[in-house]
Amino acid sequence: MNEREPERVEAKGSGNRNARILITDHIAEEGIIKLQEFGEVDIRLGVSEDDLKACIADYDALIVRSGTRVTGEVIAAGTKLKVIGRAGVGVDNIDVESATERGIMVVNAPEANTISAAEHTIGMLLSLSRKIPAANQSLKSGEWSRKKYMGVEVNGKVLGIIGLGRVGSEVAKRARGLGMRVVAYDPFISKTKAVELGVTLMSLSDVLSTADFVTLHTPLLKDTYHLIGKKEFELMKDGVRIINCARGGIIDEDALVEAIRSGKVAGAALDVFEHEPPPPDSALLALDEVIVTPHLGASTEEAQRAAAIVIAEEVIRALENKPVRNALNMIYVEEELMEVMKPYLVLAEKLGRLSAQLIPESSRVAEFNVYYEGEIGASRLDTRLITGAMLKSFLSWFTDGVNYINAGAMAKKFGMKVTESKSEEVENFSSMLTLVTRMQGDGGSWLKKTVSGTLFGKDDMRIVKLDDYRIDASPSGFMLICTFIDKPRVIGPVCTILGDYGINIAGMQVGREKAGGEAVMVLNVDSNVGMEVMEEIKKVPNIIDVKLVRL
């Protein structure tokens, strides 16, 4: 198959024939079949970055493994992209930050290769302890040298696991079955989980100084790059053995070479490298104490089949706008909980859009504070998604291209601080959502805008507070919001003006703090209110301001 000529697999099923999906690395046939039943699939293996940039604008989805680098430039060129799928775990070859900023979902298949990676780790550990690869090669070359390949038992030894996630946990189970004592470092794992696994949690330095074998199972992040370097090797026991089947770059390879040559490290088993493939003149490859495999942790038929099926299903769900379990930059909510959450999502969007239209022109929003009170504050619902809905709706009033995925990133770009607060207490309502925005106006003065809403039953939404005024207004259609001094002959003239222009009033609410003070009037009207009408209303004595809100 020519690299520059994609193999096209036409859609066979009843899916979305308009969806175009590009696959640039090999995945199992079972995954391809699922995808081709949904949409139009192109397979373009070994494509260069330049060619990928040139063609990616035609596709709604991109599926890769570790061979394709999905850079920020590729993502920028993917003007139709909705989802990028990684048929595996690690996504260090995908610029997730750029994808998030552009509202593109990134999904992976984190559980597909868990067992394969764990088994490979144990295989590397035993190969390292008994020098199996070197003994195999020696015998095949005509030697019979038993003394040269004297090994060590793993029974009774201490295995130090750095990263006790899916793979690390499975490695721990298997290591205990081999009679090893397991210690681990993972700041995100609870003591309860560690006890269930029979693992002792320690600090990183204590794990390194205690272990006879050290195995790494962390993702490659800024914080984990060269996590194990010269200083860490100095903490280890003399004769320690290192296994890395996670990600290249977690170990400082130059420091590892030095530690092996000095005798501090008795051996290393590496499935991954900082640069893959490693250069032929790599010092690691020249050391007899180092066992290597070419990134085979997930290379089993079962793992590849599972990864292909999972990523196909996740990409399809993303393209159908359904909840995606393995999205890295989107919150997942179980479908049964989503049914409960939907009314709150709709209310949140109404509040966000309402608040955006009340922001004074030329002001800069600095804080976006969401409060959950009552039953919603005490519930197990993941309110981050509700906050995301409110933020998306708010920002969409000012700019295009905002969705659930990039709303947080766009808020950060605009200098907005987004917070959530929860309370089980609330007056008068079973639940209440409140959005408080703080902004800096002309001259540096600080302003605050508050909107609150609630649900009566499942579908009956109400705006119950505007700033300090209690009201009871339906957030729908056109809303005319007037602030005024609470004196006679304000409400009547406003309604008369609307009537003169043939604008029907569907509902009216008035809120005030005290007689004669400032008040707010919310009018639900059946049609748009033009600028000419707005200007007439502003001329009514004691009117302070008038805003038309479209919901």
C-alpha distance (Angstrom), angle and dihedral (degrees) to the residues before:
residue distance angle dihedral
M1 . . .
N2 3.80 . .
E3 3.82 112.4 .
R4 3.76 90.9 -136.5
E5 3.78 96.1 47.2
P6 3.81 111.0 68.0
E7 3.78 120.1 -141.8
R8 3.78 106.2 -122.2
V9 3.78 121.6 -148.0
E10 3.80 111.1 -168.6
A11 3.78 121.5 -137.9
K12 3.80 110.5 -95.0
G13 3.77 102.9 179.6
S14 3.77 138.7 56.2
G15 3.81 95.7 -85.8
N16 3.76 129.6 114.7
R17 3.79 104.2 -53.5
N18 3.79 89.7 -173.1
A19 3.82 92.7 61.8
R20 3.80 113.3 97.1
I21 3.80 119.3 -158.1
L22 3.80 126.2 -169.6
I23 3.82 122.4 -157.2
T24 3.82 115.3 -167.0
D25 3.82 101.9 171.7
H26 3.78 130.6 48.6
I27 3.80 115.2 -86.4
A28 3.79 128.8 172.7
E29 3.80 118.1 -82.2
E30 3.82 92.6 -117.3
G31 3.80 90.1 66.6
I32 3.80 93.3 46.9
I33 3.80 91.1 52.2
K34 3.82 91.2 54.2
L35 3.79 91.0 49.5
Q36 3.80 95.4 47.4
E37 3.80 89.4 52.2
F38 3.80 87.0 59.5
G39 3.80 106.8 39.0
E40 3.79 147.6 -25.1
V41 3.81 112.0 -51.4
D42 3.80 127.3 -160.8
I43 3.81 120.4 -170.0
R44 3.77 114.1 -157.1
L45 3.81 110.6 168.1
G46 3.79 121.7 -168.3
V47 3.80 94.4 13.4
S48 3.81 115.0 168.7
E49 3.79 121.5 -122.8
D50 3.80 91.2 -110.8
D51 3.81 92.4 51.3
L52 3.79 90.3 45.9
K53 3.80 90.6 52.9
A54 3.79 89.2 49.5
C55 3.81 95.9 53.0
I56 3.81 106.4 28.1
A57 3.82 94.1 88.0
D58 3.81 88.6 74.6
Y59 3.81 95.0 61.1
D60 3.79 137.5 82.2
A61 3.81 94.2 -164.4
L62 3.81 137.7 25.9
I63 3.81 123.4 -160.4
V64 3.81 121.0 -165.6
R65 3.76 142.6 158.7
S66 3.79 123.4 -155.0
G67 3.80 96.3 -61.2
T68 3.81 98.1 73.0
R69 3.80 121.4 68.8
V70 3.79 109.6 -146.3
T71 3.80 99.9 -161.3
G72 3.77 129.9 -176.4
E73 3.81 88.7 -100.7
V74 3.81 91.6 54.7
I75 3.80 90.3 48.2
A76 3.80 91.9 48.6
A77 3.81 89.2 53.1
G78 3.82 91.4 50.9
T79 3.78 95.6 84.7
K80 3.83 92.6 163.6
L81 3.81 96.9 40.1
K82 3.78 114.9 127.5
V83 3.80 100.2 165.5
I84 3.80 140.8 17.2
G85 3.81 115.6 -158.8
R86 3.81 126.3 -159.2
A87 3.81 111.4 -159.4
G88 3.78 91.8 -145.5
V89 3.78 140.0 24.5
G90 3.80 114.3 -77.4
V91 3.79 119.1 71.7
D92 3.80 99.4 -177.8
N93 3.83 87.4 119.3
I94 3.83 89.8 60.4
D95 3.81 123.6 73.4
V96 3.80 94.1 -132.2
E97 3.81 92.7 175.5
S98 3.81 92.5 57.3
A99 3.80 90.7 45.8
T100 3.80 90.9 51.2
E101 3.80 92.9 49.5
R102 3.80 89.3 54.1
G103 3.79 93.8 46.3
I104 3.81 95.0 -110.5
M105 3.79 116.6 145.0
V106 3.82 118.0 -130.2
V107 3.80 115.9 -155.0
N108 3.79 133.3 177.9
A109 3.81 140.6 178.2
P110 3.82 102.4 -115.4
E111 3.79 98.7 169.2
A112 3.80 99.0 42.2
N113 3.81 97.5 86.2
T114 3.81 99.5 27.5
I115 3.80 96.2 110.3
S116 3.81 93.7 40.0
A117 3.80 92.2 51.5
A118 3.80 92.2 46.2
E119 3.81 92.7 48.9
H120 3.80 90.9 47.9
T121 3.80 89.6 51.8
I122 3.81 91.4 52.9
G123 3.80 89.8 46.3
M124 3.80 90.3 52.8
L125 3.81 91.2 46.6
L126 3.81 92.5 53.7
S127 3.79 92.8 41.8
L128 3.78 88.6 52.6
S129 3.79 95.3 46.7
R130 3.82 94.0 48.0
K131 3.84 98.7 32.4
I132 3.79 89.7 -126.9
P133 3.84 99.9 161.9
A134 3.81 93.8 51.2
A135 3.83 92.9 44.2
N136 3.80 90.2 49.5
Q137 3.81 92.2 51.4
S138 3.83 92.1 45.4
L139 3.78 94.0 52.9
K140 3.80 92.7 45.8
S141 3.80 89.3 52.7
G142 3.82 90.9 57.3
E143 3.82 101.7 -94.5
W144 3.80 127.6 126.1
S145 3.79 101.6 -163.9
R146 3.78 112.0 153.3
K147 3.80 99.3 160.8
K148 3.81 92.9 53.2
Y149 3.81 91.6 61.0
M150 3.80 100.4 48.8
G151 3.78 107.8 153.5
V152 3.79 139.7 -169.3
E153 3.80 130.5 -114.1
V154 3.78 120.0 -116.1
N155 3.81 92.3 -152.8
G156 3.80 108.7 107.4
K157 3.81 93.4 10.7
V158 3.79 124.9 122.7
L159 3.79 117.7 -112.9
G160 3.79 114.9 -159.3
I161 3.81 113.4 -156.2
I162 3.80 118.7 -162.6
G163 3.81 104.4 -159.7
L164 3.80 118.8 22.0
G165 3.79 98.8 -157.6
R166 3.80 126.2 122.0
V167 3.81 97.4 -50.9
G168 3.80 95.6 33.8
S169 3.81 90.6 52.7
E170 3.80 92.4 51.2
V171 3.81 90.2 48.3
A172 3.80 89.0 51.8
K173 3.82 91.7 53.9
R174 3.79 92.6 50.7
A175 3.80 94.1 43.6
R176 3.80 91.3 53.8
G177 3.80 87.7 51.9
L178 3.81 87.2 57.8
G179 3.80 90.4 55.4
M180 3.81 96.3 -102.9
R181 3.79 125.5 143.1
V182 3.78 108.7 -127.4
V183 3.79 126.8 -148.1
A184 3.79 123.5 174.1
Y185 3.78 146.4 -171.3
D186 3.79 118.6 -147.1
P187 3.82 120.5 136.1
F188 3.81 91.1 -161.0
I189 3.81 99.1 55.1
S190 3.80 120.1 91.6
K191 3.78 123.0 -128.8
T192 3.80 88.2 -119.4
K193 3.82 91.5 58.9
A194 3.80 91.0 46.7
V195 3.81 91.3 51.6
E196 3.81 89.9 51.0
L197 3.82 88.9 54.9
G198 3.79 93.8 44.6
V199 3.80 90.7 -118.2
T200 3.81 129.4 139.0
L201 3.81 113.3 -135.9
M202 3.80 115.8 -139.5
S203 3.78 139.7 163.4
L204 3.79 116.4 -86.6
S205 3.81 92.8 -106.0
D206 3.82 92.0 49.6
V207 3.81 92.3 49.8
L208 3.80 91.1 50.2
S209 3.81 93.6 48.3
T210 3.83 93.6 45.5
A211 3.81 104.6 43.3
D212 3.81 128.5 93.4
F213 3.81 89.2 -167.6
V214 3.82 124.6 28.8
T215 3.81 121.1 -161.3
L216 3.80 124.5 -175.0
H217 3.80 124.6 -141.5
T218 3.80 107.4 161.7
P219 3.80 129.6 116.1
L220 3.79 118.2 -107.4
L221 3.80 106.1 -101.8
K222 3.78 135.3 147.9
D223 3.80 88.6 -92.2
T224 3.81 94.5 48.9
Y225 3.81 99.1 43.3
H226 3.84 105.8 118.9
L227 3.79 88.4 -4.7
I228 3.80 86.6 157.3
G229 3.80 110.2 51.3
K230 3.79 141.2 136.0
K231 3.80 94.7 -57.5
E232 3.81 92.4 49.6
F233 3.81 93.2 48.4
E234 3.80 89.0 54.1
L235 3.83 89.1 58.5
M236 3.80 92.8 55.2
K237 3.78 129.6 93.4
D238 3.78 117.6 -96.2
G239 3.81 107.7 -97.3
V240 3.80 95.6 25.3
R241 3.80 118.0 159.2
I242 3.84 123.4 -140.5
I243 3.81 129.8 -151.5
N244 3.81 124.4 -172.7
C245 3.79 118.9 -179.5
A246 3.82 94.0 145.3
R247 3.80 116.1 73.1
G248 3.77 134.9 -28.8
G249 3.79 113.0 -116.2
I250 3.81 95.4 45.5
I251 3.82 87.1 95.4
D252 3.81 121.6 53.5
E253 3.81 95.8 -126.8
D254 3.81 94.8 -159.5
A255 3.80 89.7 53.4
L256 3.83 89.8 48.3
V257 3.82 91.7 52.8
E258 3.80 90.0 50.6
A259 3.82 92.1 47.8
I260 3.83 91.7 51.1
R261 3.79 93.7 47.4
S262 3.82 91.0 49.8
G263 3.81 91.7 51.1
K264 3.80 94.5 -116.7
V265 3.82 89.7 115.5
A266 3.81 115.3 45.0
G267 3.79 93.9 -163.8
A268 3.77 147.4 -23.9
A269 3.80 133.3 -144.5
L270 3.79 112.9 -157.7
D271 3.78 129.4 -175.5
V272 3.81 94.4 166.6
F273 3.79 135.3 45.7
E274 3.78 138.4 -165.0
H275 3.80 88.6 -115.7
E276 3.79 116.6 30.6
P277 2.90 120.3 -122.3
P278 3.82 93.5 24.3
P279 3.82 114.5 -128.9
P280 3.81 114.8 -93.2
D281 3.81 90.4 -116.5
S282 3.82 93.1 54.4
A283 3.80 110.4 141.1
L284 3.81 89.5 -138.9
L285 3.79 92.2 61.7
A286 3.81 90.8 52.9
L287 3.80 94.9 56.6
D288 3.81 117.7 95.7
E289 3.79 89.3 -152.6
V290 3.81 91.8 64.4
I291 3.82 123.9 84.9
V292 3.80 115.5 -163.8
T293 3.79 138.4 -172.3
P294 3.83 126.2 -178.3
H295 3.82 100.1 -108.1
L296 3.80 95.2 -66.5
G297 3.82 99.0 152.1
A298 3.79 92.9 111.9
S299 3.78 96.5 29.1
T300 3.77 102.3 115.1
E301 3.78 125.6 111.4
E302 3.79 90.6 -120.9
A303 3.81 94.3 51.2
Q304 3.80 94.5 46.3
R305 3.78 92.0 48.2
A306 3.81 92.0 48.7
A307 3.81 93.4 45.8
A308 3.80 92.5 50.5
I309 3.80 93.8 48.6
V310 3.81 94.3 45.1
I311 3.80 95.0 47.7
A312 3.80 91.8 46.2
E313 3.81 90.6 52.7
E314 3.80 92.7 46.1
V315 3.82 94.0 48.4
I316 3.80 91.0 48.8
R317 3.82 91.5 50.2
A318 3.80 90.1 49.4
L319 3.80 91.4 51.4
E320 3.81 89.6 48.8
N321 3.83 90.7 51.1
K322 3.80 91.4 -118.0
P323 3.84 125.6 140.3
V324 3.81 111.4 -77.1
R325 3.80 117.6 -151.2
N326 3.80 98.9 -159.6
A327 3.80 101.7 42.9
L328 3.79 112.2 136.9
N329 3.80 96.0 -159.2
M330 3.80 102.3 32.0
I331 3.81 130.7 68.0
Y332 3.80 114.9 -115.0
V333 3.80 120.9 -142.8
E334 3.79 124.1 -172.9
E335 3.81 110.9 -110.6
E336 3.81 94.2 -118.4
L337 3.81 90.1 52.8
M338 3.79 90.6 45.5
E339 3.80 89.2 62.9
V340 3.80 89.2 56.4
M341 3.80 91.9 44.3
K342 3.83 98.8 48.3
P343 3.83 97.0 84.9
Y344 3.81 89.8 50.5
L345 3.80 90.7 49.4
V346 3.80 90.5 53.7
L347 3.80 91.5 47.2
A348 3.81 90.6 47.4
E349 3.80 91.2 53.5
K350 3.81 90.3 50.0
L351 3.81 91.3 51.0
G352 3.79 92.2 47.4
R353 3.79 93.6 49.7
L354 3.80 92.5 44.2
S355 3.79 93.1 50.1
A356 3.81 92.4 48.0
Q357 3.80 91.3 57.0
L358 3.79 92.1 50.9
I359 3.82 94.1 54.9
P360 3.82 110.3 110.5
E361 3.79 114.9 -114.8
S362 3.81 117.1 -97.1
S363 3.81 92.6 18.7
R364 3.80 121.2 128.1
V365 3.80 117.8 -134.5
A366 3.80 110.1 -137.9
E367 3.81 103.0 167.8
F368 3.79 132.4 37.4
N369 3.80 107.4 -172.7
V370 3.80 121.4 -178.5
Y371 3.80 121.7 -166.0
Y372 3.82 125.0 -162.8
E373 3.80 114.2 -163.5
G374 3.77 134.2 179.4
E375 3.81 122.2 -0.2
I376 3.80 93.4 -6.3
G377 3.80 89.8 52.9
A378 3.80 91.3 51.4
S379 3.81 96.9 41.1
R380 3.81 128.4 101.8
L381 3.80 91.7 -122.3
D382 3.80 114.6 126.9
T383 3.79 97.3 -116.3
R384 3.80 91.8 -171.5
L385 3.80 87.7 84.3
I386 3.81 91.0 51.8
T387 3.79 90.2 49.4
G388 3.80 87.8 49.1
A389 3.80 90.4 53.7
M390 3.79 91.0 50.8
L391 3.80 92.3 46.8
K392 3.81 92.9 46.5
S393 3.79 91.9 51.6
F394 3.80 92.4 45.6
L395 3.81 95.4 49.9
S396 3.81 93.1 42.6
W397 3.80 88.6 68.2
F398 3.81 89.5 63.6
T399 3.81 104.4 33.0
D400 3.80 142.1 17.4
G401 3.78 129.8 -114.7
V402 3.81 99.4 39.4
N403 3.81 118.2 147.0
Y404 3.79 139.2 155.9
I405 3.79 91.2 -82.6
N406 3.78 101.1 52.9
A407 3.81 102.2 27.6
G408 3.81 93.0 96.6
A409 3.80 92.9 46.3
M410 3.80 91.7 48.5
A411 3.79 91.8 49.2
K412 3.80 89.2 52.8
K413 3.80 90.1 48.3
F414 3.83 89.3 53.9
G415 3.81 90.6 50.3
M416 3.81 95.3 -109.1
K417 3.78 120.9 149.1
V418 3.82 110.5 -145.4
T419 3.81 119.4 -158.1
E420 3.80 138.7 170.9
S421 3.81 128.2 -151.3
K422 3.80 128.3 -175.8
S423 3.77 134.4 -161.3
E424 3.79 132.6 171.4
E425 3.81 90.0 -148.2
V426 3.81 124.2 85.6
E427 3.81 134.5 153.2
N428 3.82 122.5 -123.1
F429 3.83 97.7 -10.5
S430 3.79 137.0 72.5
S431 3.82 90.3 -133.2
M432 3.77 135.6 2.9
L433 3.82 133.8 -171.7
T434 3.78 117.6 -157.3
L435 3.79 130.0 -173.6
V436 3.79 117.3 -162.4
T437 3.79 116.8 -174.6
R438 3.79 122.5 -170.8
M439 3.76 117.4 -160.3
Q440 3.74 140.8 173.4
G441 3.77 114.7 -123.8
D442 3.77 134.0 -166.3
G443 3.77 112.8 -48.5
G444 3.80 92.6 23.7
S445 3.81 96.4 -78.7
W446 3.81 117.0 148.7
L447 3.79 120.6 -125.7
K448 3.80 132.6 -173.3
K449 3.81 130.0 -153.7
T450 3.82 122.6 -168.0
V451 3.80 128.6 -169.5
S452 3.81 124.9 173.0
G453 3.78 131.9 -172.7
T454 3.77 140.6 179.6
L455 3.80 142.2 -174.2
F456 3.79 125.5 -117.8
G457 3.77 101.8 -160.9
K458 3.80 116.7 -31.6
D459 3.79 104.3 -49.0
D460 3.81 108.2 18.4
M461 3.82 105.5 100.6
R462 3.79 123.5 -173.1
I463 3.78 136.5 -174.3
V464 3.80 101.9 -137.4
K465 3.78 103.1 173.2
L466 3.81 137.7 33.2
D467 3.78 111.0 -176.8
D468 3.82 103.8 -51.6
Y469 3.80 95.6 -20.1
R470 3.81 122.9 100.7
I471 3.80 113.5 -142.3
D472 3.80 139.9 155.7
A473 3.80 108.7 -138.2
S474 3.79 133.6 154.0
P475 3.84 111.0 -120.4
S476 3.78 97.7 -137.6
G477 3.79 142.3 107.5
F478 3.80 116.1 -13.8
M479 3.80 119.3 -7.8
L480 3.78 123.1 -171.2
I481 3.81 110.0 -156.9
C482 3.80 116.1 -165.9
T483 3.78 126.3 -177.7
F484 3.80 114.2 -160.4
I485 3.78 146.8 153.2
D486 3.78 107.9 -87.7
K487 3.80 99.6 -114.1
P488 3.79 133.1 124.4
R489 3.81 122.3 -82.7
V490 3.82 97.6 35.5
I491 3.79 105.0 95.3
G492 3.81 94.7 41.1
P493 3.83 96.6 51.3
V494 3.82 91.4 46.7
C495 3.80 91.3 52.7
T496 3.81 90.7 45.4
I497 3.82 91.7 54.0
L498 3.81 90.7 51.5
G499 3.80 90.2 48.6
D500 3.80 92.0 49.7
Y501 3.82 88.6 57.4
G502 3.79 93.5 46.8
I503 3.81 94.6 -109.6
N504 3.79 110.9 147.3
I505 3.79 119.4 -142.9
A506 3.82 112.5 -136.8
G507 3.79 97.2 -179.1
M508 3.80 142.5 -7.2
Q509 3.79 133.5 -156.7
V510 3.79 128.5 179.8
G511 3.78 125.4 -165.2
R512 3.78 128.7 -175.2
E513 3.77 140.2 164.0
K514 3.81 97.4 -145.7
A515 3.79 139.3 -8.3
G516 3.77 112.2 -83.3
G517 3.79 93.3 15.5
E518 3.78 130.9 100.9
A519 3.80 116.5 -55.3
V520 3.78 139.7 177.7
M521 3.81 129.0 -133.9
V522 3.81 121.2 -163.2
L523 3.80 116.3 -163.8
N524 3.80 121.2 -171.6
V525 3.80 105.8 -152.6
D526 3.79 131.4 -172.5
S527 3.80 98.1 -132.1
N528 3.76 143.5 27.1
V529 3.81 119.4 -72.2
G530 3.80 112.3 -137.0
M531 3.79 127.1 -143.0
E532 3.80 91.8 -104.7
V533 3.80 90.4 59.1
M534 3.80 92.0 44.6
E535 3.80 91.2 53.4
E536 3.81 91.7 51.5
I537 3.81 91.3 50.6
K538 3.80 90.8 50.8
K539 3.82 88.8 57.7
V540 3.82 92.0 60.1
P541 3.83 107.7 111.1
N542 3.84 114.5 -100.2
I543 3.82 93.9 16.0
I544 3.83 108.1 135.2
D545 3.80 102.0 -177.3
V546 3.80 141.3 -15.1
K547 3.80 127.4 -155.4
L548 3.79 130.1 179.9
V549 3.80 113.4 -144.6
R550 3.81 122.6 -164.2
L551 3.79 115.5 -155.3
